[in-house]
Amino acid sequence: MIRSVILLAVLGLLLLAGCSTDNLKHGLYEGFRVRNDLQSSPPERGDKPVSPDYQEYERLRKEQNR
């Protein structure tokens, strides 16, 4: 009985995770992008190009895979 409840809970979590992978990827990308931008001081950021946002990143990635 307990095994079936645990199995159903795991399957439910997997289904929820599968439905939201795009949002998860978007959040992770934006989090890492902001973290990397904040780790450098303002003078260091002046020399670097601005990191692309998630939509731009996805567009560039799809163009590269063609």
N, CA, C and O atoms as a Tripos MOL2 file, in Angstrom:
@<TRIPOS>MOLECULE
protein
  264   263    66     0     0
PROTEIN
NO_CHARGES

@<TRIPOS>ATOM
      1 N           0.8250   -1.1970    0.0000 N.3       1 MET1
      2 CA          0.0000    0.0000    0.0000 C.3       1 MET1
      3 C           0.8660    1.2570    0.0000 C.2       1 MET1
      4 O           0.6490    2.1660   -0.8010 O.2       1 MET1
      5 N           1.8290    1.3050    0.8840 N.am      2 ILE2
      6 CA          2.7070    2.4760    0.9680 C.3       2 ILE2
      7 C           3.5470    2.5940   -0.2980 C.2       2 ILE2
      8 O           3.8130    3.6960   -0.7790 O.2       2 ILE2
      9 N           3.9650    1.4350   -0.8370 N.am      3 ARG3
     10 CA          4.7480    1.4670   -2.0770 C.3       3 ARG3
     11 C           3.9590    2.0800   -3.2230 C.2       3 ARG3
     12 O           4.5040    2.8440   -4.0200 O.2       3 ARG3
     13 N           2.6920    1.7500   -3.3050 N.am      4 SER4
     14 CA          1.8810    2.2920   -4.4030 C.3       4 SER4
     15 C           1.6690    3.7970   -4.2390 C.2       4 SER4
     16 O           1.6180    4.5220   -5.2330 O.2       4 SER4
     17 N           1.5480    4.2710   -3.0130 N.am      5 VAL5
     18 CA          1.3980    5.7060   -2.7750 C.3       5 VAL5
     19 C           2.6880    6.4230   -3.1590 C.2       5 VAL5
     20 O           2.6500    7.4740   -3.7990 O.2       5 VAL5
     21 N           3.8120    5.8650   -2.7750 N.am      6 ILE6
     22 CA          5.1090    6.4640   -3.1210 C.3       6 ILE6
     23 C           5.3000    6.4530   -4.6320 C.2       6 ILE6
     24 O           5.7580    7.4400   -5.2080 O.2       6 ILE6
     25 N           4.9540    5.3500   -5.2720 N.am      7 LEU7
     26 CA          5.0760    5.2530   -6.7210 C.3       7 LEU7
     27 C           4.1940    6.2900   -7.4200 C.2       7 LEU7
     28 O           4.6380    6.9400   -8.3660 O.2       7 LEU7
     29 N           2.9750    6.4450   -6.9720 N.am      8 LEU8
     30 CA          2.0820    7.4550   -7.5590 C.3       8 LEU8
     31 C           2.6110    8.8630   -7.3320 C.2       8 LEU8
     32 O           2.5080    9.7130   -8.2170 O.2       8 LEU8
     33 N           3.1730    9.1170   -6.1640 N.am      9 ALA9
     34 CA          3.7310   10.4390   -5.8820 C.3       9 ALA9
     35 C           4.9200   10.7280   -6.7980 C.2       9 ALA9
     36 O           5.0450   11.8320   -7.3270 O.2       9 ALA9
     37 N           5.7760    9.7520   -6.9820 N.am     10 VAL10
     38 CA          6.9490    9.9290   -7.8520 C.3      10 VAL10
     39 C           6.5040   10.1490   -9.2920 C.2      10 VAL10
     40 O           7.0350   11.0190   -9.9820 O.2      10 VAL10
     41 N           5.5330    9.3650   -9.7460 N.am     11 LEU11
     42 CA          5.0320    9.5430  -11.1090 C.3      11 LEU11
     43 C           4.3900   10.9120  -11.2940 C.2      11 LEU11
     44 O           4.5650   11.5440  -12.3360 O.2      11 LEU11
     45 N           3.6550   11.3690  -10.3000 N.am     12 GLY12
     46 CA          3.0560   12.6990  -10.3700 C.3      12 GLY12
     47 C           4.1110   13.7870  -10.4480 C.2      12 GLY12
     48 O           3.9740   14.7320  -11.2240 O.2      12 GLY12
     49 N           5.1610   13.6610   -9.6490 N.am     13 LEU13
     50 CA          6.2440   14.6500   -9.6970 C.3      13 LEU13
     51 C           6.9640   14.6350  -11.0370 C.2      13 LEU13
     52 O           7.3350   15.6880  -11.5570 O.2      13 LEU13
     53 N           7.1610   13.4540  -11.5930 N.am     14 LEU14
     54 CA          7.8100   13.3610  -12.9040 C.3      14 LEU14
     55 C           6.9560   14.0120  -13.9870 C.2      14 LEU14
     56 O           7.4760   14.6920  -14.8710 O.2      14 LEU14
     57 N           5.6470   13.8010  -13.9130 N.am     15 LEU15
     58 CA          4.7590   14.4340  -14.8870 C.3      15 LEU15
     59 C           4.8020   15.9550  -14.7630 C.2      15 LEU15
     60 O           4.8500   16.6620  -15.7690 O.2      15 LEU15
     61 N           4.7850   16.4510  -13.5360 N.am     16 LEU16
     62 CA          4.8640   17.8950  -13.3420 C.3      16 LEU16
     63 C           6.1900   18.4450  -13.8380 C.2      16 LEU16
     64 O           6.2280   19.5070  -14.4590 O.2      16 LEU16
     65 N           7.2680   17.7400  -13.5730 N.am     17 ALA17
     66 CA          8.5810   18.1960  -14.0260 C.3      17 ALA17
     67 C           8.6670   18.1750  -15.5410 C.2      17 ALA17
     68 O           9.2730   19.0650  -16.1370 O.2      17 ALA17
     69 N           8.0780   17.1820  -16.1670 N.am     18 GLY18
     70 CA          8.1000   17.0890  -17.6250 C.3      18 GLY18
     71 C           7.3360   18.2160  -18.2820 C.2      18 GLY18
     72 O           7.7070   18.6630  -19.3670 O.2      18 GLY18
     73 N           6.2880   18.6800  -17.6520 N.am     19 CYS19
     74 CA          5.4790   19.7500  -18.2220 C.3      19 CYS19
     75 C           6.1270   21.1190  -18.0780 C.2      19 CYS19
     76 O           5.7940   22.0480  -18.8140 O.2      19 CYS19
     77 N           7.0370   21.2450  -17.1470 N.am     20 SER20
     78 CA          7.5920   22.5660  -16.8820 C.3      20 SER20
     79 C           9.0790   22.6690  -17.1900 C.2      20 SER20
     80 O           9.7580   23.5340  -16.6380 O.2      20 SER20
     81 N           9.6040   21.8070  -18.0600 N.am     21 THR21
     82 CA         11.0430   21.8360  -18.3170 C.3      21 THR21
     83 C          11.4770   23.1300  -18.9840 C.2      21 THR21
     84 O          12.5790   23.6140  -18.7240 O.2      21 THR21
     85 N          10.6300   23.7060  -19.8460 N.am     22 ASP22
     86 CA         11.0230   24.9520  -20.5000 C.3      22 ASP22
     87 C          11.1480   26.0800  -19.4880 C.2      22 ASP22
     88 O          12.0880   26.8730  -19.5430 O.2      22 ASP22
     89 N          10.1980   26.1490  -18.5680 N.am     23 ASN23
     90 CA         10.2820   27.1800  -17.5260 C.3      23 ASN23
     91 C          11.4890   26.9490  -16.6330 C.2      23 ASN23
     92 O          12.1320   27.9060  -16.2020 O.2      23 ASN23
     93 N          11.8020   25.6940  -16.3510 N.am     24 LEU24
     94 CA         12.9600   25.3740  -15.5340 C.3      24 LEU24
     95 C          14.2500   25.8010  -16.2380 C.2      24 LEU24
     96 O          15.1250   26.4140  -15.6260 O.2      24 LEU24
     97 N          14.3590   25.4740  -17.5220 N.am     25 LYS25
     98 CA         15.5450   25.8660  -18.2910 C.3      25 LYS25
     99 C          15.6780   27.3840  -18.3460 C.2      25 LYS25
    100 O          16.7720   27.9280  -18.1980 O.2      25 LYS25
    101 N          14.5580   28.0560  -18.5600 N.am     26 HIS26
    102 CA         14.5500   29.5170  -18.6310 C.3      26 HIS26
    103 C          15.0310   30.1070  -17.3070 C.2      26 HIS26
    104 O          15.8820   30.9960  -17.2980 O.2      26 HIS26
    105 N          14.4970   29.6220  -16.2000 N.am     27 GLY27
    106 CA         14.8850   30.1260  -14.8890 C.3      27 GLY27
    107 C          16.3440   29.8660  -14.5700 C.2      27 GLY27
    108 O          17.0300   30.7420  -14.0430 O.2      27 GLY27
    109 N          16.8260   28.6710  -14.8850 N.am     28 LEU28
    110 CA         18.2300   28.3590  -14.6360 C.3      28 LEU28
    111 C          19.1550   29.2430  -15.4610 C.2      28 LEU28
    112 O          20.1490   29.7620  -14.9520 O.2      28 LEU28
    113 N          18.8190   29.4120  -16.7460 N.am     29 TYR29
    114 CA         19.6620   30.2370  -17.6130 C.3      29 TYR29
    115 C          19.7180   31.6680  -17.0960 C.2      29 TYR29
    116 O          20.7970   32.2490  -16.9770 O.2      29 TYR29
    117 N          18.5480   32.2350  -16.7890 N.am     30 GLU30
    118 CA         18.5190   33.6240  -16.3140 C.3      30 GLU30
    119 C          19.2440   33.7580  -14.9760 C.2      30 GLU30
    120 O          19.9310   34.7530  -14.7450 O.2      30 GLU30
    121 N          19.1010   32.7780  -14.1030 N.am     31 GLY31
    122 CA         19.7910   32.8160  -12.8150 C.3      31 GLY31
    123 C          21.3030   32.8140  -12.9860 C.2      31 GLY31
    124 O          21.9990   33.6140  -12.3610 O.2      31 GLY31
    125 N          21.8160   31.9200  -13.8280 N.am     32 PHE32
    126 CA         23.2590   31.8730  -14.0640 C.3      32 PHE32
    127 C          23.7540   33.1440  -14.7580 C.2      32 PHE32
    128 O          24.8400   33.6380  -14.4550 O.2      32 PHE32
    129 N          22.9540   33.6710  -15.6870 N.am     33 ARG33
    130 CA         23.3460   34.8860  -16.4020 C.3      33 ARG33
    131 C          23.4630   36.0610  -15.4410 C.2      33 ARG33
    132 O          24.4390   36.8100  -15.4870 O.2      33 ARG33
    133 N          22.4780   36.2230  -14.5770 N.am     34 VAL34
    134 CA         22.5120   37.3260  -13.6090 C.3      34 VAL34
    135 C          23.6580   37.1260  -12.6160 C.2      34 VAL34
    136 O          24.3610   38.0770  -12.2770 O.2      34 VAL34
    137 N          23.8440   35.8880  -12.1500 N.am     35 ARG35
    138 CA         24.9260   35.6060  -11.2080 C.3      35 ARG35
    139 C          26.2890   35.9540  -11.8230 C.2      35 ARG35
    140 O          27.1330   36.5690  -11.1710 O.2      35 ARG35
    141 N          26.4890   35.5580  -13.0690 N.am     36 ASN36
    142 CA         27.7570   35.8610  -13.7300 C.3      36 ASN36
    143 C          27.9370   37.3600  -13.9220 C.2      36 ASN36
    144 O          29.0430   37.8760  -13.7650 O.2      36 ASN36
    145 N          26.8670   38.0600  -14.2600 N.am     37 ASP37
    146 CA         26.9570   39.5060  -14.4340 C.3      37 ASP37
    147 C          27.2750   40.2080  -13.1120 C.2      37 ASP37
    148 O          28.0140   41.1930  -13.0960 O.2      37 ASP37
    149 N          26.7250   39.7110  -12.0130 N.am     38 LEU38
    150 CA         26.9400   40.3560  -10.7190 C.3      38 LEU38
    151 C          28.3050   40.0400  -10.1180 C.2      38 LEU38
    152 O          28.7580   40.7610   -9.2280 O.2      38 LEU38
    153 N          28.9660   38.9940  -10.5730 N.am     39 GLN39
    154 CA         30.2610   38.6300  -10.0240 C.3      39 GLN39
    155 C          31.3800   39.5330  -10.5260 C.2      39 GLN39
    156 O          32.4520   39.5680   -9.9220 O.2      39 GLN39
    157 N          31.1640   40.2450  -11.5900 N.am     40 SER40
    158 CA         32.2060   41.1310  -12.0930 C.3      40 SER40
    159 C          31.8910   42.5660  -11.6920 C.2      40 SER40
    160 O          30.7280   42.9580  -11.5940 O.2      40 SER40
    161 N          32.9350   43.3320  -11.4660 N.am     41 SER41
    162 CA         32.7520   44.7220  -11.0610 C.3      41 SER41
    163 C          32.3230   45.5560  -12.2760 C.2      41 SER41
    164 O          32.5180   45.1270  -13.4130 O.2      41 SER41
    165 N          31.7460   46.7340  -12.0500 N.am     42 PRO42
    166 CA         31.3010   47.5710  -13.1760 C.3      42 PRO42
    167 C          32.3930   47.8600  -14.2160 C.2      42 PRO42
    168 O          32.1050   47.8010  -15.4120 O.2      42 PRO42
    169 N          33.6390   48.1740  -13.8090 N.am     43 PRO43
    170 CA         34.6550   48.3800  -14.8610 C.3      43 PRO43
    171 C          34.9250   47.1240  -15.6990 C.2      43 PRO43
    172 O          35.1820   47.2170  -16.8990 O.2      43 PRO43
    173 N          34.8640   45.9490  -15.0550 N.am     44 GLU44
    174 CA         35.0680   44.7090  -15.8060 C.3      44 GLU44
    175 C          33.9190   44.4590  -16.7680 C.2      44 GLU44
    176 O          34.1310   43.9390  -17.8630 O.2      44 GLU44
    177 N          32.6980   44.8240  -16.3710 N.am     45 ARG45
    178 CA         31.5320   44.6230  -17.2230 C.3      45 ARG45
    179 C          31.5630   45.5270  -18.4450 C.2      45 ARG45
    180 O          30.9430   45.2080  -19.4590 O.2      45 ARG45
    181 N          32.2600   46.6320  -18.3730 N.am     46 GLY46
    182 CA         32.3270   47.5520  -19.5060 C.3      46 GLY46
    183 C          33.0190   46.9530  -20.7060 C.2      46 GLY46
    184 O          32.7140   47.3190  -21.8410 O.2      46 GLY46
    185 N          33.9550   46.0300  -20.4790 N.am     47 ASP47
    186 CA         34.7080   45.4150  -21.5690 C.3      47 ASP47
    187 C          33.9810   44.2250  -22.1960 C.2      47 ASP47
    188 O          34.2590   43.8590  -23.3380 O.2      47 ASP47
    189 N          33.0550   43.6230  -21.4540 N.am     48 LYS48
    190 CA         32.3760   42.4240  -21.9360 C.3      48 LYS48
    191 C          31.0920   42.7890  -22.6680 C.2      48 LYS48
    192 O          30.4330   43.7690  -22.3190 O.2      48 LYS48
    193 N          30.7340   42.0040  -23.6830 N.am     49 PRO49
    194 CA         29.4160   42.2170  -24.3070 C.3      49 PRO49
    195 C          28.3170   41.7680  -23.3470 C.2      49 PRO49
    196 O          28.5510   40.9330  -22.4730 O.2      49 PRO49
    197 N          27.1420   42.3140  -23.5100 N.am     50 VAL50
    198 CA         26.0140   41.9650  -22.6550 C.3      50 VAL50
    199 C          25.5880   40.5320  -22.9660 C.2      50 VAL50
    200 O          25.5030   40.1350  -24.1280 O.2      50 VAL50
    201 N          25.3220   39.7690  -21.9160 N.am     51 SER51
    202 CA         24.8580   38.3950  -22.0970 C.3      51 SER51
    203 C          23.4680   38.3980  -22.7230 C.2      51 SER51
    204 O          22.6210   39.2100  -22.3490 O.2      51 SER51
    205 N          23.2250   37.4930  -23.6770 N.am     52 PRO52
    206 CA         21.8860   37.4570  -24.2950 C.3      52 PRO52
    207 C          20.8540   36.9230  -23.3060 C.2      52 PRO52
    208 O          21.1770   36.1060  -22.4440 O.2      52 PRO52
    209 N          19.6040   37.3900  -23.4360 N.am     53 ASP53
    210 CA         18.5480   36.8340  -22.5980 C.3      53 ASP53
    211 C          18.1660   35.4610  -23.1370 C.2      53 ASP53
    212 O          18.7090   35.0170  -24.1490 O.2      53 ASP53
    213 N          17.2400   34.7910  -22.4700 N.am     54 TYR54
    214 CA         16.9210   33.4080  -22.8080 C.3      54 TYR54
    215 C          16.3670   33.2560  -24.2200 C.2      54 TYR54
    216 O          16.7280   32.3190  -24.9320 O.2      54 TYR54
    217 N          15.4950   34.1690  -24.6270 N.am     55 GLN55
    218 CA         14.9210   34.0690  -25.9710 C.3      55 GLN55
    219 C          16.0010   34.2190  -27.0430 C.2      55 GLN55
    220 O          16.0050   33.4910  -28.0360 O.2      55 GLN55
    221 N          16.9020   35.1550  -26.8390 N.am     56 GLU56
    222 CA         18.0060   35.3540  -27.7910 C.3      56 GLU56
    223 C          18.9290   34.1290  -27.7960 C.2      56 GLU56
    224 O          19.3880   33.6900  -28.8510 O.2      56 GLU56
    225 N          19.1910   33.5920  -26.6100 N.am     57 TYR57
    226 CA         20.0250   32.4020  -26.4880 C.3      57 TYR57
    227 C          19.4050   31.2290  -27.2660 C.2      57 TYR57
    228 O          20.0990   30.5440  -28.0180 O.2      57 TYR57
    229 N          18.0980   31.0030  -27.0790 N.am     58 GLU58
    230 CA         17.4190   29.9150  -27.7920 C.3      58 GLU58
    231 C          17.4760   30.1310  -29.3000 C.2      58 GLU58
    232 O          17.6960   29.1780  -30.0470 O.2      58 GLU58
    233 N          17.2810   31.3650  -29.7630 N.am     59 ARG59
    234 CA         17.3340   31.6580  -31.1920 C.3      59 ARG59
    235 C          18.7230   31.3580  -31.7480 C.2      59 ARG59
    236 O          18.8490   30.7410  -32.8060 O.2      59 ARG59
    237 N          19.7710   31.7940  -31.0350 N.am     60 LEU60
    238 CA         21.1440   31.5440  -31.4800 C.3      60 LEU60
    239 C          21.4680   30.0500  -31.4690 C.2      60 LEU60
    240 O          22.1430   29.5510  -32.3700 O.2      60 LEU60
    241 N          20.9910   29.3440  -30.4560 N.am     61 ARG61
    242 CA         21.2450   27.9080  -30.3500 C.3      61 ARG61
    243 C          20.5810   27.1520  -31.5000 C.2      61 ARG61
    244 O          21.1750   26.2270  -32.0540 O.2      61 ARG61
    245 N          19.3630   27.5340  -31.8620 N.am     62 LYS62
    246 CA         18.6660   26.8710  -32.9650 C.3      62 LYS62
    247 C          19.3420   27.1740  -34.3100 C.2      62 LYS62
    248 O          19.3990   26.3100  -35.1850 O.2      62 LYS62
    249 N          19.8470   28.3890  -34.4690 N.am     63 GLU63
    250 CA         20.5580   28.7210  -35.7030 C.3      63 GLU63
    251 C          21.8390   27.9280  -35.8270 C.2      63 GLU63
    252 O          22.2250   27.5390  -36.9300 O.2      63 GLU63
    253 N          22.5130   27.6800  -34.6930 N.am     64 GLN64
    254 CA         23.7700   26.9440  -34.7070 C.3      64 GLN64
    255 C          23.5510   25.4720  -35.0390 C.2      64 GLN64
    256 O          24.4170   24.8390  -35.6430 O.2      64 GLN64
    257 N          22.4020   24.9210  -34.6480 N.am     65 ASN65
    258 CA         22.1190   23.4980  -34.8750 C.3      65 ASN65
    259 C          21.6630   23.1990  -36.2940 C.2      65 ASN65
    260 O          21.5470   22.0280  -36.6560 O.2      65 ASN65
    261 N          21.4050   24.1890  -37.0910 N.am     66 ARG66
    262 CA         20.9650   23.9540  -38.4770 C.3      66 ARG66
    263 C          22.0730   23.4960  -39.3490 C.2      66 ARG66
    264 O          21.8640   23.2560  -40.5380 O.2      66 ARG66
@<TRIPOS>BOND
     1     1     2 1
     2     2     3 1
     3     3     4 2
     4     3     5 am
     5     5     6 1
     6     6     7 1
     7     7     8 2
     8     7     9 am
     9     9    10 1
    10    10    11 1
    11    11    12 2
    12    11    13 am
    13    13    14 1
    14    14    15 1
    15    15    16 2
    16    15    17 am
    17    17    18 1
    18    18    19 1
    19    19    20 2
    20    19    21 am
    21    21    22 1
    22    22    23 1
    23    23    24 2
    24    23    25 am
    25    25    26 1
    26    26    27 1
    27    27    28 2
    28    27    29 am
    29    29    30 1
    30    30    31 1
    31    31    32 2
    32    31    33 am
    33    33    34 1
    34    34    35 1
    35    35    36 2
    36    35    37 am
    37    37    38 1
    38    38    39 1
    39    39    40 2
    40    39    41 am
    41    41    42 1
    42    42    43 1
    43    43    44 2
    44    43    45 am
    45    45    46 1
    46    46    47 1
    47    47    48 2
    48    47    49 am
    49    49    50 1
    50    50    51 1
    51    51    52 2
    52    51    53 am
    53    53    54 1
    54    54    55 1
    55    55    56 2
    56    55    57 am
    57    57    58 1
    58    58    59 1
    59    59    60 2
    60    59    61 am
    61    61    62 1
    62    62    63 1
    63    63    64 2
    64    63    65 am
    65    65    66 1
    66    66    67 1
    67    67    68 2
    68    67    69 am
    69    69    70 1
    70    70    71 1
    71    71    72 2
    72    71    73 am
    73    73    74 1
    74    74    75 1
    75    75    76 2
    76    75    77 am
    77    77    78 1
    78    78    79 1
    79    79    80 2
    80    79    81 am
    81    81    82 1
    82    82    83 1
    83    83    84 2
    84    83    85 am
    85    85    86 1
    86    86    87 1
    87    87    88 2
    88    87    89 am
    89    89    90 1
    90    90    91 1
    91    91    92 2
    92    91    93 am
    93    93    94 1
    94    94    95 1
    95    95    96 2
    96    95    97 am
    97    97    98 1
    98    98    99 1
    99    99   100 2
   100    99   101 am
   101   101   102 1
   102   102   103 1
   103   103   104 2
   104   103   105 am
   105   105   106 1
   106   106   107 1
   107   107   108 2
   108   107   109 am
   109   109   110 1
   110   110   111 1
   111   111   112 2
   112   111   113 am
   113   113   114 1
   114   114   115 1
   115   115   116 2
   116   115   117 am
   117   117   118 1
   118   118   119 1
   119   119   120 2
   120   119   121 am
   121   121   122 1
   122   122   123 1
   123   123   124 2
   124   123   125 am
   125   125   126 1
   126   126   127 1
   127   127   128 2
   128   127   129 am
   129   129   130 1
   130   130   131 1
   131   131   132 2
   132   131   133 am
   133   133   134 1
   134   134   135 1
   135   135   136 2
   136   135   137 am
   137   137   138 1
   138   138   139 1
   139   139   140 2
   140   139   141 am
   141   141   142 1
   142   142   143 1
   143   143   144 2
   144   143   145 am
   145   145   146 1
   146   146   147 1
   147   147   148 2
   148   147   149 am
   149   149   150 1
   150   150   151 1
   151   151   152 2
   152   151   153 am
   153   153   154 1
   154   154   155 1
   155   155   156 2
   156   155   157 am
   157   157   158 1
   158   158   159 1
   159   159   160 2
   160   159   161 am
   161   161   162 1
   162   162   163 1
   163   163   164 2
   164   163   165 am
   165   165   166 1
   166   166   167 1
   167   167   168 2
   168   167   169 am
   169   169   170 1
   170   170   171 1
   171   171   172 2
   172   171   173 am
   173   173   174 1
   174   174   175 1
   175   175   176 2
   176   175   177 am
   177   177   178 1
   178   178   179 1
   179   179   180 2
   180   179   181 am
   181   181   182 1
   182   182   183 1
   183   183   184 2
   184   183   185 am
   185   185   186 1
   186   186   187 1
   187   187   188 2
   188   187   189 am
   189   189   190 1
   190   190   191 1
   191   191   192 2
   192   191   193 am
   193   193   194 1
   194   194   195 1
   195   195   196 2
   196   195   197 am
   197   197   198 1
   198   198   199 1
   199   199   200 2
   200   199   201 am
   201   201   202 1
   202   202   203 1
   203   203   204 2
   204   203   205 am
   205   205   206 1
   206   206   207 1
   207   207   208 2
   208   207   209 am
   209   209   210 1
   210   210   211 1
   211   211   212 2
   212   211   213 am
   213   213   214 1
   214   214   215 1
   215   215   216 2
   216   215   217 am
   217   217   218 1
   218   218   219 1
   219   219   220 2
   220   219   221 am
   221   221   222 1
   222   222   223 1
   223   223   224 2
   224   223   225 am
   225   225   226 1
   226   226   227 1
   227   227   228 2
   228   227   229 am
   229   229   230 1
   230   230   231 1
   231   231   232 2
   232   231   233 am
   233   233   234 1
   234   234   235 1
   235   235   236 2
   236   235   237 am
   237   237   238 1
   238   238   239 1
   239   239   240 2
   240   239   241 am
   241   241   242 1
   242   242   243 1
   243   243   244 2
   244   243   245 am
   245   245   246 1
   246   246   247 1
   247   247   248 2
   248   247   249 am
   249   249   250 1
   250   250   251 1
   251   251   252 2
   252   251   253 am
   253   253   254 1
   254   254   255 1
   255   255   256 2
   256   255   257 am
   257   257   258 1
   258   258   259 1
   259   259   260 2
   260   259   261 am
   261   261   262 1
   262   262   263 1
   263   263   264 2
@<TRIPOS>SUBSTRUCTURE
     1 MET1         2 RESIDUE 1 A MET
     2 ILE2         6 RESIDUE 1 A ILE
     3 ARG3        10 RESIDUE 1 A ARG
     4 SER4        14 RESIDUE 1 A SER
     5 VAL5        18 RESIDUE 1 A VAL
     6 ILE6        22 RESIDUE 1 A ILE
     7 LEU7        26 RESIDUE 1 A LEU
     8 LEU8        30 RESIDUE 1 A LEU
     9 ALA9        34 RESIDUE 1 A ALA
    10 VAL10       38 RESIDUE 1 A VAL
    11 LEU11       42 RESIDUE 1 A LEU
    12 GLY12       46 RESIDUE 1 A GLY
    13 LEU13       50 RESIDUE 1 A LEU
    14 LEU14       54 RESIDUE 1 A LEU
    15 LEU15       58 RESIDUE 1 A LEU
    16 LEU16       62 RESIDUE 1 A LEU
    17 ALA17       66 RESIDUE 1 A ALA
    18 GLY18       70 RESIDUE 1 A GLY
    19 CYS19       74 RESIDUE 1 A CYS
    20 SER20       78 RESIDUE 1 A SER
    21 THR21       82 RESIDUE 1 A THR
    22 ASP22       86 RESIDUE 1 A ASP
    23 ASN23       90 RESIDUE 1 A ASN
    24 LEU24       94 RESIDUE 1 A LEU
    25 LYS25       98 RESIDUE 1 A LYS
    26 HIS26      102 RESIDUE 1 A HIS
    27 GLY27      106 RESIDUE 1 A GLY
    28 LEU28      110 RESIDUE 1 A LEU
    29 TYR29      114 RESIDUE 1 A TYR
    30 GLU30      118 RESIDUE 1 A GLU
    31 GLY31      122 RESIDUE 1 A GLY
    32 PHE32      126 RESIDUE 1 A PHE
    33 ARG33      130 RESIDUE 1 A ARG
    34 VAL34      134 RESIDUE 1 A VAL
    35 ARG35      138 RESIDUE 1 A ARG
    36 ASN36      142 RESIDUE 1 A ASN
    37 ASP37      146 RESIDUE 1 A ASP
    38 LEU38      150 RESIDUE 1 A LEU
    39 GLN39      154 RESIDUE 1 A GLN
    40 SER40      158 RESIDUE 1 A SER
    41 SER41      162 RESIDUE 1 A SER
    42 PRO42      166 RESIDUE 1 A PRO
    43 PRO43      170 RESIDUE 1 A PRO
    44 GLU44      174 RESIDUE 1 A GLU
    45 ARG45      178 RESIDUE 1 A ARG
    46 GLY46      182 RESIDUE 1 A GLY
    47 ASP47      186 RESIDUE 1 A ASP
    48 LYS48      190 RESIDUE 1 A LYS
    49 PRO49      194 RESIDUE 1 A PRO
    50 VAL50      198 RESIDUE 1 A VAL
    51 SER51      202 RESIDUE 1 A SER
    52 PRO52      206 RESIDUE 1 A PRO
    53 ASP53      210 RESIDUE 1 A ASP
    54 TYR54      214 RESIDUE 1 A TYR
    55 GLN55      218 RESIDUE 1 A GLN
    56 GLU56      222 RESIDUE 1 A GLU
    57 TYR57      226 RESIDUE 1 A TYR
    58 GLU58      230 RESIDUE 1 A GLU
    59 ARG59      234 RESIDUE 1 A ARG
    60 LEU60      238 RESIDUE 1 A LEU
    61 ARG61      242 RESIDUE 1 A ARG
    62 LYS62      246 RESIDUE 1 A LYS
    63 GLU63      250 RESIDUE 1 A GLU
    64 GLN64      254 RESIDUE 1 A GLN
    65 ASN65      258 RESIDUE 1 A ASN
    66 ARG66      262 RESIDUE 1 A ARG
